[in-house]
Amino acid sequence: MRLLRFLQLLTEGHHSDLQNFLREQKHANGVVNQKSFDFISYVAQMLAIFEKQYINCYTCSLGMQLIETLIEMVQGPC
């Protein structure tokens, strides 16, 4: 949960440079950078696994943190 909160705080306030950094980085010809990691897809997969297997009254705070982190990562400028 602390790592997710940290990632949320990095991108909070529509910090577009960090939001773009956390997305998959592709070159102009469509080739993915070897050091790139798509955090948004990873967090979305974590949320899907959480919803299918781990959801109960004791883990609701983790689910809420996953959702809040995902929202901040994909949210563009107002």
Rosetta blueprint (number, residue, H / E / L):
1 M L
2 R H
3 L H
4 L H
5 R H
6 F H
7 L H
8 Q H
9 L H
10 L H
11 T H
12 E L
13 G L
14 H L
15 H L
16 S H
17 D H
18 L H
19 Q H
20 N H
21 F H
22 L H
23 R L
24 E L
25 Q L
26 K E
27 H L
28 A L
29 N L
30 G L
31 V L
32 V E
33 N L
34 Q L
35 K L
36 S L
37 F L
38 D L
39 F H
40 I H
41 S H
42 Y H
43 V H
44 A H
45 Q H
46 M H
47 L H
48 A H
49 I H
50 F H
51 E H
52 K H
53 Q H
54 Y H
55 I L
56 N L
57 C L
58 Y L
59 T L
60 C H
61 S H
62 L H
63 G H
64 M H
65 Q H
66 L H
67 I H
68 E H
69 T H
70 L H
71 I H
72 E H
73 M H
74 V H
75 Q L
76 G L
77 P L
78 C L
